[in-house]
């Protein structure tokens, strides 16, 4: 675990949250907002990915996923769109994106939001041991993952564990911070399945996203 230390130097902080957002839903929006409040982050880049390395290709076209993210941003100004991964003609690797953001913002702290489900497989990510050279990780709660970081976290990550959110501003990268957020049992896969079956999904995602999905006849089969 990283030793806590005092310093008068604090950097700007950039939040980053990526995913296929196919579609974006409440379990994407609410926990990350809660984590941002807990860590004092007032702006988060929502980053739809183009070709996820470890998932099937998204069911809806990039322009639809971008439009849904834009609607979330309109209603939640803490978010802003970052579509750089959609502009790549290759798989979206986190390390590539973080390298770009670091070049653009060399003096800022960068926080990358993940869930407890992702942190369990973190050691399988592309160039995973380099990721904390560019950012901090803030880990949000996920339903079904009763996770104790002191005993279950990979040793590489455990050595970088901190419990004081203020430390995320003291250094630009290299720390792991767990925060308690609402555990919403929602997934994009579940929503797509229910939409294809004609079932109600109104409690899973904002009404303006559901309206967009219906308007463009997405996920019907």
N, C-alpha and C positions, 0 to 999 in steps of 0.2 A: 504494500500500500504506500502511496506517495505521502511523504511527510508534508503537513500543512505548514505554510510559512507566510509571514506578513510581507507585503510589498506595497508601495504607494503607486506603482505603475499598473494601470488597468487598460486593456485594449478594447477596441470595438469588438462586437461579437456578431457573427453571422450564423444563422440557423439554416440547415439544409435538411430537407425531407424528400426522399425519392420513392418512386414506386410506379407500377403500371397504371394505377388509378383507373381501373377498367371494370366498373366505374369507381370514381371516388365516393366515399361514403362516411358515415358518422364515426366509425372506428379509425378512419384516417384523420379526421378533422379534430375531434374533441380531445383525445389523449395528447396530441402534439401541442395543442393550445395550452392544456394544463401543464405540460412539461415546460413549455416556454415561460409560463408565469412563474413556475417554481425556480427557474434558472435565470430569470431576469432578461429574457430575450424578447425583443419587441419586433423582430422581422424574421420571417422564415421563407426561404426559397422552396416552393413546391416544384418538384422536378419530375415530370413524367418521363419514363424511360422508353426507349425505342424498341430494343430487342433485349429483354432480360436474359442474362446468361443461364439462369437455373430454372426458368419457367417456360411454359408454352407461350407462343406469340400472343399478344393481346387480341381479344375478340373484336374490338372496335378500332376504327382507324385513328391515327394520331390526331387528326384535326378534331375529332369528336372528344377525345380525352383532354385535349388542350381547352376546348370550349367549356367542358365541365369544370376543369380547374379554374378557368377564368371566372365562372359564376360563383365558385366558392370564394375567390379573392374579392369579388364585388361585395359579398356579404360579410367577409371576415378580413379586414384590412391588415391584420398581422401577417397575412400571406402575400407573396408576390410570385409571379410565374418565372421559372427558369427553364427554357425549352432546349437547352444546349444538347441534351442527350438525344432528343428527337431528330436533331440535325446530323447525327452520325449515321453512317451506313455500316455500322458494325454493332456488336454487343455492347451494352452499357455496363462498364465496369466502374465501380465506385472510386477506385484509386485514380483513374484517368480524370474523372470529374473533379476530385479534390485537388489534384495537381493543378488543374486549370484555375480553380477558384483561388488557390494559394498564390499563383502568379498574379492574379488580378488584385488580390488583397493581401499583400505580404505582411502587413502589420496588424491584421485582425485575428481575433480568436475565431475559429470555425468549429461549430458544433454540428455533428451529424446525428440525427435522431434515428434510433432503431427500436425494435420491440424485443422482449425477452426471447421470443421464438428465434429471431435473427441472431441474437448474441450467442445462442447455443451452437450455431453453425458458423460462427464468425471465422474460425480457423480454417474453413473450407473456401473462404472468399479469395478471389484473385489478388495475389500480392498482399495478403492480409496483414502481414507483419510490418508493412510500410504505412498502413492507413493512419495509424496514430501519429505518424510523423507530420501529418497534414491537418489533423482535426482532433477534437475531443469526441467521445461517444456519450450521448445521453440516452439511457435505456428506459423505455416506457413499458408499463405493465401490459401483459397480454393474457386473456382468459385461457385457463387450462395449463398455465405455466407457473407453478408454485416454486419460484426460483429463489434460492438463497445464494447471493453472489459470494459470500465468504467461503462457502463450501463447494459450490458448483461451477464457479467461474474458471475459465481456462487460466493457468498460472500467469501467462503473459499479460492477460487483462487484469487479473487480480492485483498484480504488482502496481497497476496504474489506477486502482480504485480510489476515489475520494468521496467524502460525504458532505462536503461544504461546496455549495454551488458557486460561491464567490470565487473559488479557485479557478473556475473555468475562464474567468477574465484575467487572471493573473499571468497565465501562460497562453500561448497561441494554440497549443495542441498537446496531446499525450496523455489525457486523463479519461477515466470512465466514471460516469455518474449515473446512479439509479434513482429514478423518481417514481412515486406512486401516482398512477393515473387510473381513470375509470377503465374497467375491463369490459369492453363491449363485445359480445359474442357475434361478430359480424365479419363476413368476408366477401370480397368481390365475387368469388366463385358461388357462394350461397345466393347472392343477389341475382346473378345471371341465371342460375338454375330456377329460382322462383319466378323470375320474369318470363323465362321460356315456358314455364308451366302455367302461367297466368295467375300466379299467386300474389298476394299483397306484400309489398316491400316498403310501405310508407314509413315504417318506424326505423328503417335501416339507413336511410339517406335523406338529405334535405329535400323538401318538396320541389325546389327549383331544379334540382338535379333529376328528380323523377320526371318532371315536366319535360325536360330536355330529352331524356331517354324516350319518352312516349312520342314526342314530336318527331323524332328522327327514327322511330321504330327500331331501336337498338335491342339486341339480346333476345330477340323473339324466338330464336332457334339455336 
